[in-house]
Amino acid sequence: MGLLYALLIGAAAGWLAGKIMKGGGFGALINIILGIVGGVVGNWLFGVLGIHIGSGIVGDLITGVIGAVVVLFVAGLFKK
């Protein structure tokens, strides 16, 4: 159940990050995959910085979106 939760939150985070980046995305499917990776990156990044956004779905989604935006930004640098 935890894996399914992580995939759903990551997918939603990737979709939202694609909308935030406007043109910096790679299409819906790749943005969703990068959102799943971004959730991991966001959790790691906030852990290193000692930041705790909150708990529950909203906190996980915010963390995932921020991580996905970072991943999309870095991936966009390599896209050019």
Residue pairs with C-beta under 8 A, 6 or more apart in sequence:
6 36
6 39
7 36
9 39
9 57
9 60
9 61
9 64
10 32
10 35
10 36
10 37
10 38
10 39
10 64
10 68
11 32
11 35
11 36
12 35
12 61
12 64
13 35
13 36
13 38
13 39
13 42
13 61
13 64
13 65
13 67
13 68
14 31
14 32
14 33
14 34
14 35
14 36
14 38
14 64
14 68
15 28
15 31
15 32
15 35
16 35
16 61
16 65
16 68
17 25
17 31
17 34
17 35
17 38
17 65
17 68
17 69
17 71
17 72
18 24
18 25
18 26
18 28
18 31
18 35
18 72
20 65
20 69
21 69
21 72
21 73
21 76
24 72
24 73
24 76
25 31
25 72
26 34
26 72
26 75
26 79
31 68
31 72
34 68
34 71
34 72
34 75
35 64
35 65
35 68
35 71
37 67
37 68
37 71
38 64
38 65
38 66
38 67
38 68
38 69
38 70
38 71
38 72
39 60
39 63
39 64
39 67
39 68
40 67
41 67
41 68
41 70
41 71
42 63
42 64
42 65
42 66
42 67
42 68
42 70
43 63
43 67
44 67
45 66
45 67
45 70
46 52
46 53
46 63
46 66
53 59
53 62
53 63
54 62
